[in-house]
Amino acid sequence: MADEQVVESEETVEAGAEGAADGAGEAGSDVAAEGADAVLDAAAAGADSGIWELVPLIDKGGPIVVILLCLSVLSLAIILLKVFQFWRAGLSRRSFIETALDKLKAGDKEGAAAVLRKTRSPVARTLLAGVEGSLNGGSAEEEIARVGGNELGGLQSYFRWLEVIGNISPLLGLLGTVIGMINAFQQLQLAGNKVDPAILSGGIWVALLTTAVGLAVAIPAIASLNLLESRVDVARLTLRDASSRLVAALRSA
């Protein structure tokens, strides 16, 4: 009997230990699940807060801040479009120029035209127009001037928009600041003898908010415009040099 009681007590202890282990495992899994949910909720809240942080900015700045934000989106779209256009045009490619000129110096106008057709570049299209004009019995100089002007005009497209955005954004910000200062002094006047410096200081920082947004929109637009214009200037110089050499090669061919 004593042995049977000992065996039963051992089985009871083992069953209790197993039950405790199962309970601990379930509790641990529940805690892990709750922790994962908390992390996901925090990440979602962080993503939402990035969007909703703009709401107080728009509420304080009013319609002028909305206009400036729209201009910033337009400016970013134009910058990305021009970067893609310049990358796709391959403005840095110049090796084809020497190859085409060597063909012309050897008297092979068709070979030079074939080399230029294979290259996707504004410079290549301009030189091709000159070669084809010479093959057709026309004036190579006139074709180069006509096509070259069109190609450079295409590279400079939308530059005016960036210039306008860069010029009017600070002015819009200044306009918002002036309007905000007027409202602040009106509130100060309505306060009468109960003048609270917080009213004036609060109105001033809200008014200056539009100026800060205007400058934040204008600076990237103007900087990008200058960089893009410098890239077009390099392409213009390359086109001018290659065109002069092409005309000289056609005359000697």
Short mmCIF file of the C-alpha atoms (twelve columns), coordinates in Angstrom:
data_MODEL
# 
_entry.id   MODEL 
# 
loop_
_atom_site.group_PDB 
_atom_site.id 
_atom_site.type_symbol 
_atom_site.label_atom_id 
_atom_site.label_alt_id 
_atom_site.label_comp_id 
_atom_site.label_asym_id 
_atom_site.label_seq_id 
_atom_site.Cartn_x 
_atom_site.Cartn_y 
_atom_site.Cartn_z 
_atom_site.pdbx_PDB_model_num 
ATOM 1   C CA . MET A 1   0.000  0.000  0.000    1 
ATOM 2   C CA . ALA A 2   2.817  2.392  0.866    1 
ATOM 3   C CA . ASP A 3   4.463  1.782  -2.535   1 
ATOM 4   C CA . GLU A 4   1.171  2.389  -4.355   1 
ATOM 5   C CA . GLN A 5   0.683  5.685  -2.489   1 
ATOM 6   C CA . VAL A 6   4.232  6.752  -3.416   1 
ATOM 7   C CA . VAL A 7   3.617  5.946  -7.103   1 
ATOM 8   C CA . GLU A 8   0.310  7.838  -7.070   1 
ATOM 9   C CA . SER A 9   1.929  10.860 -5.438   1 
ATOM 10  C CA . GLU A 10  4.718  10.865 -8.060   1 
ATOM 11  C CA . GLU A 11  2.155  10.713 -10.875  1 
ATOM 12  C CA . THR A 12  0.240  13.558 -9.268   1 
ATOM 13  C CA . VAL A 13  3.424  15.683 -9.055   1 
ATOM 14  C CA . GLU A 14  4.303  14.937 -12.711  1 
ATOM 15  C CA . ALA A 15  0.773  15.812 -13.851  1 
ATOM 16  C CA . GLY A 16  0.942  19.058 -11.897  1 
ATOM 17  C CA . ALA A 17  4.307  19.924 -13.392  1 
ATOM 18  C CA . GLU A 18  3.027  19.221 -16.910  1 
ATOM 19  C CA . GLY A 19  -0.048 21.358 -16.271  1 
ATOM 20  C CA . ALA A 20  2.110  24.188 -14.952  1 
ATOM 21  C CA . ALA A 21  4.398  23.960 -17.983  1 
ATOM 22  C CA . ASP A 22  1.429  24.041 -20.379  1 
ATOM 23  C CA . GLY A 23  -0.026 27.008 -18.560  1 
ATOM 24  C CA . ALA A 24  3.287  28.854 -18.689  1 
ATOM 25  C CA . GLY A 25  3.626  28.115 -22.414  1 
ATOM 26  C CA . GLU A 26  0.153  29.391 -23.170  1 
ATOM 27  C CA . ALA A 27  0.739  32.478 -21.066  1 
ATOM 28  C CA . GLY A 28  4.048  33.120 -22.818  1 
ATOM 29  C CA . SER A 29  2.457  32.754 -26.260  1 
ATOM 30  C CA . ASP A 30  -0.319 35.148 -25.254  1 
ATOM 31  C CA . VAL A 31  2.220  37.701 -24.048  1 
ATOM 32  C CA . ALA A 32  4.229  37.355 -27.275  1 
ATOM 33  C CA . ALA A 33  1.081  37.781 -29.357  1 
ATOM 34  C CA . GLU A 34  0.089  40.844 -27.367  1 
ATOM 35  C CA . GLY A 35  3.613  42.263 -27.783  1 
ATOM 36  C CA . ALA A 36  3.520  41.735 -31.557  1 
ATOM 37  C CA . ASP A 37  0.132  43.440 -31.764  1 
ATOM 38  C CA . ALA A 38  1.476  46.348 -29.723  1 
ATOM 39  C CA . VAL A 39  4.445  46.728 -32.079  1 
ATOM 40  C CA . LEU A 40  2.183  46.678 -35.141  1 
ATOM 41  C CA . ASP A 41  -0.156 49.218 -33.562  1 
ATOM 42  C CA . ALA A 42  2.780  51.486 -32.715  1 
ATOM 43  C CA . ALA A 43  4.107  51.251 -36.287  1 
ATOM 44  C CA . ALA A 44  0.688  52.067 -37.712  1 
ATOM 45  C CA . ALA A 45  0.347  54.975 -35.314  1 
ATOM 46  C CA . GLY A 46  3.766  56.283 -36.364  1 
ATOM 47  C CA . ALA A 47  2.820  56.113 -40.050  1 
ATOM 48  C CA . ASP A 48  -0.472 57.876 -39.398  1 
ATOM 49  C CA . SER A 49  1.219  60.542 -37.282  1 
ATOM 50  C CA . GLY A 50  3.520  61.427 -40.186  1 
ATOM 51  C CA . ILE A 51  0.472  62.260 -42.295  1 
ATOM 52  C CA . TRP A 52  -1.575 63.931 -39.602  1 
ATOM 53  C CA . GLU A 53  1.302  66.149 -38.545  1 
ATOM 54  C CA . LEU A 54  0.529  68.266 -41.614  1 
ATOM 55  C CA . VAL A 55  -2.991 68.988 -40.373  1 
ATOM 56  C CA . PRO A 56  -1.944 71.490 -37.633  1 
ATOM 57  C CA . LEU A 57  0.398  73.125 -40.162  1 
ATOM 58  C CA . ILE A 58  -2.438 73.623 -42.623  1 
ATOM 59  C CA . ASP A 59  -4.806 74.701 -39.867  1 
ATOM 60  C CA . LYS A 60  -2.415 77.366 -38.573  1 
ATOM 61  C CA . GLY A 61  -1.161 78.581 -41.936  1 
ATOM 62  C CA . GLY A 62  -4.501 78.658 -43.694  1 
ATOM 63  C CA . PRO A 63  -5.072 78.602 -47.457  1 
ATOM 64  C CA . ILE A 64  -1.661 80.091 -48.254  1 
ATOM 65  C CA . VAL A 65  0.086  77.052 -46.766  1 
ATOM 66  C CA . VAL A 66  -2.200 74.808 -48.826  1 
ATOM 67  C CA . ILE A 67  -1.164 76.695 -51.981  1 
ATOM 68  C CA . LEU A 68  2.502  76.406 -51.044  1 
ATOM 69  C CA . LEU A 69  2.195  72.673 -50.417  1 
ATOM 70  C CA . CYS A 70  0.581  72.248 -53.839  1 
ATOM 71  C CA . LEU A 71  3.436  74.213 -55.404  1 
ATOM 72  C CA . SER A 72  5.948  71.984 -53.623  1 
ATOM 73  C CA . VAL A 73  4.307  68.874 -55.068  1 
ATOM 74  C CA . LEU A 74  4.343  70.425 -58.555  1 
ATOM 75  C CA . SER A 75  7.986  71.427 -58.165  1 
ATOM 76  C CA . LEU A 76  8.994  67.928 -57.067  1 
ATOM 77  C CA . ALA A 77  7.132  66.376 -60.005  1 
ATOM 78  C CA . ILE A 78  8.888  68.668 -62.491  1 
ATOM 79  C CA . ILE A 79  12.313 67.975 -60.976  1 
ATOM 80  C CA . LEU A 80  11.829 64.215 -61.153  1 
ATOM 81  C CA . LEU A 81  10.538 64.511 -64.732  1 
ATOM 82  C CA . LYS A 82  13.573 66.516 -65.851  1 
ATOM 83  C CA . VAL A 83  16.021 64.177 -64.127  1 
ATOM 84  C CA . PHE A 84  14.441 61.213 -65.915  1 
ATOM 85  C CA . GLN A 85  14.444 63.108 -69.230  1 
ATOM 86  C CA . PHE A 86  18.129 64.021 -68.951  1 
ATOM 87  C CA . TRP A 87  19.066 60.488 -67.909  1 
ATOM 88  C CA . ARG A 88  17.102 58.989 -70.801  1 
ATOM 89  C CA . ALA A 89  18.585 61.463 -73.287  1 
ATOM 90  C CA . GLY A 90  22.117 60.361 -72.405  1 
ATOM 91  C CA . LEU A 91  23.633 63.836 -72.404  1 
ATOM 92  C CA . SER A 92  26.945 62.501 -71.128  1 
ATOM 93  C CA . ARG A 93  27.503 60.288 -74.198  1 
ATOM 94  C CA . ARG A 94  30.031 61.792 -76.628  1 
ATOM 95  C CA . SER A 95  31.971 58.888 -78.105  1 
ATOM 96  C CA . PHE A 96  29.628 58.692 -81.109  1 
ATOM 97  C CA . ILE A 97  30.739 62.162 -82.225  1 
ATOM 98  C CA . GLU A 98  34.281 61.071 -83.021  1 
ATOM 99  C CA . THR A 99  33.046 57.908 -84.735  1 
ATOM 100 C CA . ALA A 100 30.668 59.866 -86.986  1 
ATOM 101 C CA . LEU A 101 33.311 62.470 -87.810  1 
ATOM 102 C CA . ASP A 102 35.793 59.745 -88.750  1 
ATOM 103 C CA . LYS A 103 33.194 58.318 -91.138  1 
ATOM 104 C CA . LEU A 104 32.659 61.723 -92.709  1 
ATOM 105 C CA . LYS A 105 36.371 62.357 -93.095  1 
ATOM 106 C CA . ALA A 106 36.589 59.035 -94.929  1 
ATOM 107 C CA . GLY A 107 33.792 60.181 -97.266  1 
ATOM 108 C CA . ASP A 108 31.211 57.745 -95.838  1 
ATOM 109 C CA . LYS A 109 28.161 59.917 -95.172  1 
ATOM 110 C CA . GLU A 110 25.823 56.942 -94.998  1 
ATOM 111 C CA . GLY A 111 28.020 55.296 -92.386  1 
ATOM 112 C CA . ALA A 112 28.070 58.496 -90.332  1 
ATOM 113 C CA . ALA A 113 24.274 58.713 -90.542  1 
ATOM 114 C CA . ALA A 114 23.971 55.077 -89.428  1 
ATOM 115 C CA . VAL A 115 26.174 55.751 -86.381  1 
ATOM 116 C CA . LEU A 116 24.110 58.781 -85.410  1 
ATOM 117 C CA . ARG A 117 20.819 56.910 -85.817  1 
ATOM 118 C CA . LYS A 118 21.919 54.311 -83.284  1 
ATOM 119 C CA . THR A 119 22.490 56.923 -80.571  1 
ATOM 120 C CA . ARG A 120 19.599 58.376 -78.594  1 
ATOM 121 C CA . SER A 121 20.802 61.859 -77.794  1 
ATOM 122 C CA . PRO A 122 19.790 65.434 -78.704  1 
ATOM 123 C CA . VAL A 123 23.294 66.022 -80.047  1 
ATOM 124 C CA . ALA A 124 23.095 62.899 -82.210  1 
ATOM 125 C CA . ARG A 125 19.700 63.887 -83.635  1 
ATOM 126 C CA . THR A 126 20.990 67.351 -84.465  1 
ATOM 127 C CA . LEU A 127 24.084 66.048 -86.225  1 
ATOM 128 C CA . LEU A 128 21.975 63.474 -88.061  1 
ATOM 129 C CA . ALA A 129 19.781 66.254 -89.404  1 
ATOM 130 C CA . GLY A 130 22.868 67.969 -90.793  1 
ATOM 131 C CA . VAL A 131 24.171 64.794 -92.437  1 
ATOM 132 C CA . GLU A 132 20.784 63.949 -93.939  1 
ATOM 133 C CA . GLY A 133 20.405 67.519 -95.177  1 
ATOM 134 C CA . SER A 134 23.738 67.201 -96.954  1 
ATOM 135 C CA . LEU A 135 22.744 63.837 -98.448  1 
ATOM 136 C CA . ASN A 136 19.496 65.302 -99.765  1 
ATOM 137 C CA . GLY A 137 21.263 68.225 -101.366 1 
ATOM 138 C CA . GLY A 138 20.114 70.767 -98.779  1 
ATOM 139 C CA . SER A 139 21.928 73.006 -96.355  1 
ATOM 140 C CA . ALA A 140 23.474 71.173 -93.413  1 
ATOM 141 C CA . GLU A 141 23.866 74.422 -91.442  1 
ATOM 142 C CA . GLU A 142 20.169 75.259 -91.677  1 
ATOM 143 C CA . GLU A 143 19.086 71.776 -90.626  1 
ATOM 144 C CA . ILE A 144 21.483 71.794 -87.696  1 
ATOM 145 C CA . ALA A 145 20.233 75.200 -86.544  1 
ATOM 146 C CA . ARG A 146 16.580 74.165 -86.864  1 
ATOM 147 C CA . VAL A 147 16.813 70.777 -85.159  1 
ATOM 148 C CA . GLY A 148 19.352 71.966 -82.591  1 
ATOM 149 C CA . GLY A 149 17.050 74.776 -81.507  1 
ATOM 150 C CA . ASN A 150 14.162 72.356 -81.092  1 
ATOM 151 C CA . GLU A 151 16.269 69.901 -79.089  1 
ATOM 152 C CA . LEU A 152 17.556 72.569 -76.725  1 
ATOM 153 C CA . GLY A 153 14.038 73.899 -76.346  1 
ATOM 154 C CA . GLY A 154 12.878 70.435 -75.322  1 
ATOM 155 C CA . LEU A 155 15.623 70.199 -72.710  1 
ATOM 156 C CA . GLN A 156 14.558 73.564 -71.285  1 
ATOM 157 C CA . SER A 157 10.874 72.670 -71.053  1 
ATOM 158 C CA . TYR A 158 9.188  73.290 -67.687  1 
ATOM 159 C CA . PHE A 159 12.107 75.464 -66.552  1 
ATOM 160 C CA . ARG A 160 9.756  78.432 -66.486  1 
ATOM 161 C CA . TRP A 161 7.516  76.629 -64.003  1 
ATOM 162 C CA . LEU A 162 10.414 76.059 -61.615  1 
ATOM 163 C CA . GLU A 163 11.410 79.689 -61.972  1 
ATOM 164 C CA . VAL A 164 7.879  80.870 -61.210  1 
ATOM 165 C CA . ILE A 165 7.585  78.577 -58.180  1 
ATOM 166 C CA . GLY A 166 10.958 79.726 -56.868  1 
ATOM 167 C CA . ASN A 167 9.998  83.388 -57.268  1 
ATOM 168 C CA . ILE A 168 6.430  83.449 -55.967  1 
ATOM 169 C CA . SER A 169 6.774  81.022 -53.046  1 
ATOM 170 C CA . PRO A 170 8.658  83.494 -50.791  1 
ATOM 171 C CA . LEU A 171 6.210  86.229 -51.805  1 
ATOM 172 C CA . LEU A 172 3.254  84.041 -50.864  1 
ATOM 173 C CA . GLY A 173 4.931  83.237 -47.560  1 
ATOM 174 C CA . LEU A 174 5.496  86.947 -46.932  1 
ATOM 175 C CA . LEU A 175 1.868  87.668 -47.783  1 
ATOM 176 C CA . GLY A 176 0.755  85.066 -45.255  1 
ATOM 177 C CA . THR A 177 3.038  86.623 -42.651  1 
ATOM 178 C CA . VAL A 178 1.613  90.088 -43.238  1 
ATOM 179 C CA . ILE A 179 -1.942 88.779 -42.975  1 
ATOM 180 C CA . GLY A 180 -1.051 86.901 -39.790  1 
ATOM 181 C CA . MET A 181 0.518  90.001 -38.240  1 
ATOM 182 C CA . ILE A 182 -2.583 92.017 -39.050  1 
ATOM 183 C CA . ASN A 183 -4.758 89.417 -37.335  1 
ATOM 184 C CA . ALA A 184 -2.433 89.345 -34.308  1 
ATOM 185 C CA . PHE A 185 -2.609 93.122 -33.836  1 
ATOM 186 C CA . GLN A 186 -6.374 93.058 -34.302  1 
ATOM 187 C CA . GLN A 187 -6.655 90.523 -31.486  1 
ATOM 188 C CA . LEU A 188 -4.353 92.694 -29.389  1 
ATOM 189 C CA . GLN A 189 -6.566 95.698 -30.015  1 
ATOM 190 C CA . LEU A 190 -9.725 93.772 -29.140  1 
ATOM 191 C CA . ALA A 191 -8.130 92.697 -25.860  1 
ATOM 192 C CA . GLY A 192 -8.172 96.339 -24.725  1 
ATOM 193 C CA . ASN A 193 -6.691 96.864 -21.281  1 
ATOM 194 C CA . LYS A 194 -6.336 93.112 -20.747  1 
ATOM 195 C CA . VAL A 195 -3.269 92.862 -22.907  1 
ATOM 196 C CA . ASP A 196 -1.720 89.414 -22.894  1 
ATOM 197 C CA . PRO A 197 1.764  89.102 -24.460  1 
ATOM 198 C CA . ALA A 198 0.906  85.495 -25.332  1 
ATOM 199 C CA . ILE A 199 -1.692 86.761 -27.803  1 
ATOM 200 C CA . LEU A 200 0.895  88.788 -29.721  1 
ATOM 201 C CA . SER A 201 3.665  86.190 -29.547  1 
ATOM 202 C CA . GLY A 202 1.300  83.397 -30.606  1 
ATOM 203 C CA . GLY A 203 0.086  85.434 -33.565  1 
ATOM 204 C CA . ILE A 204 3.625  86.284 -34.627  1 
ATOM 205 C CA . TRP A 205 4.905  82.699 -34.758  1 
ATOM 206 C CA . VAL A 206 1.810  81.595 -36.663  1 
ATOM 207 C CA . ALA A 207 2.374  84.459 -39.104  1 
ATOM 208 C CA . LEU A 208 6.048  83.563 -39.590  1 
ATOM 209 C CA . LEU A 209 5.055  79.980 -40.322  1 
ATOM 210 C CA . THR A 210 3.978  80.854 -43.865  1 
ATOM 211 C CA . THR A 211 7.308  82.558 -44.572  1 
ATOM 212 C CA . ALA A 212 9.182  79.444 -43.459  1 
ATOM 213 C CA . VAL A 213 7.031  77.228 -45.674  1 
ATOM 214 C CA . GLY A 214 7.498  79.589 -48.616  1 
ATOM 215 C CA . LEU A 215 11.277 79.502 -48.263  1 
ATOM 216 C CA . ALA A 216 11.230 75.709 -47.863  1 
ATOM 217 C CA . VAL A 217 9.420  75.452 -51.192  1 
ATOM 218 C CA . ALA A 218 11.482 78.064 -53.037  1 
ATOM 219 C CA . ILE A 219 15.001 76.943 -52.092  1 
ATOM 220 C CA . PRO A 220 14.848 73.408 -53.630  1 
ATOM 221 C CA . ALA A 221 13.100 74.758 -56.737  1 
ATOM 222 C CA . ILE A 222 15.731 77.450 -57.376  1 
ATOM 223 C CA . ALA A 223 18.638 75.114 -56.605  1 
ATOM 224 C CA . SER A 224 17.295 72.424 -58.933  1 
ATOM 225 C CA . LEU A 225 16.653 74.990 -61.672  1 
ATOM 226 C CA . ASN A 226 20.263 76.201 -61.545  1 
ATOM 227 C CA . LEU A 227 21.632 72.654 -61.659  1 
ATOM 228 C CA . LEU A 228 19.408 71.704 -64.586  1 
ATOM 229 C CA . GLU A 229 20.279 74.879 -66.485  1 
ATOM 230 C CA . SER A 230 23.977 74.183 -66.006  1 
ATOM 231 C CA . ARG A 231 23.461 70.736 -67.505  1 
ATOM 232 C CA . VAL A 232 21.704 72.267 -70.519  1 
ATOM 233 C CA . ASP A 233 24.565 74.751 -70.929  1 
ATOM 234 C CA . VAL A 234 27.038 71.872 -71.117  1 
ATOM 235 C CA . ALA A 235 24.864 70.179 -73.752  1 
ATOM 236 C CA . ARG A 236 24.672 73.455 -75.706  1 
ATOM 237 C CA . LEU A 237 28.437 73.816 -75.770  1 
ATOM 238 C CA . THR A 238 28.858 70.202 -76.837  1 
ATOM 239 C CA . LEU A 239 26.290 70.657 -79.598  1 
ATOM 240 C CA . ARG A 240 27.950 73.841 -80.835  1 
ATOM 241 C CA . ASP A 241 31.380 72.252 -80.973  1 
ATOM 242 C CA . ALA A 242 30.173 69.049 -82.634  1 
ATOM 243 C CA . SER A 243 28.108 70.982 -85.193  1 
ATOM 244 C CA . SER A 244 31.068 73.126 -86.216  1 
ATOM 245 C CA . ARG A 245 33.255 70.081 -86.656  1 
ATOM 246 C CA . LEU A 246 30.518 68.293 -88.602  1 
ATOM 247 C CA . VAL A 247 30.045 71.188 -91.025  1 
ATOM 248 C CA . ALA A 248 33.797 71.390 -91.590  1 
ATOM 249 C CA . ALA A 249 33.939 67.635 -92.235  1 
ATOM 250 C CA . LEU A 250 31.044 67.829 -94.703  1 
ATOM 251 C CA . ARG A 251 32.713 70.617 -96.626  1 
ATOM 252 C CA . SER A 252 35.981 68.699 -96.935  1 
ATOM 253 C CA . ALA A 253 34.268 65.403 -97.763  1 
# 
